[in-house]
Amino acid sequence: MGKYLGKELYKNISHLQNVNYIILVPLHEEKLSQRGYNQSELIAKGLQQYLKCELLNGVLVRSEKKVSQTNKSRFHRFKNMAGVF
């Protein structure tokens, strides 16, 4: 998915060709242990192959665990994540 997204973004959005970094978004430790992987990290690694930039891990620190956002509206997802990083 990340490779496909990176390829399409690279072709269609010229200003992304000058991206220097992708900052990884951390999962809460409990969620990471349940799931076994961080999907945003996998997507970022695919993006990195096309954008030829550095992945930065540890820039963002998750300060608290939140409930799943799968059934929330866009507005409520943003509101729910305020102050988490």
URWOVEN-V875145 format. One record per residue. N is the residue number from 1. NEAR is the number of other ideal C-beta (glycine too) atoms within 8 Angstrom. Layout:
N:NEAR
N:NEAR
//
This chain:
1:7
2:13
3:10
4:8
5:11
6:14
7:9
8:8
9:12
10:11
11:5
12:5
13:6
14:4
15:5
16:9
17:7
18:5
19:8
20:5
21:8
22:12
23:7
24:13
25:8
26:10
27:10
28:10
29:6
30:7
31:9
32:12
33:7
34:6
35:9
36:5
37:7
38:11
39:7
40:9
41:10
42:11
43:11
44:12
45:10
46:14
47:14
48:14
49:10
50:11
51:13
52:5
53:9
54:7
55:10
56:9
57:6
58:5
59:6
60:9
61:6
62:10
63:6
64:6
65:6
66:8
67:4
68:4
69:10
70:4
71:4
72:7
73:5
74:5
75:6
76:9
77:10
78:8
79:7
80:10
81:10
82:6
83:5
84:8
85:9
//
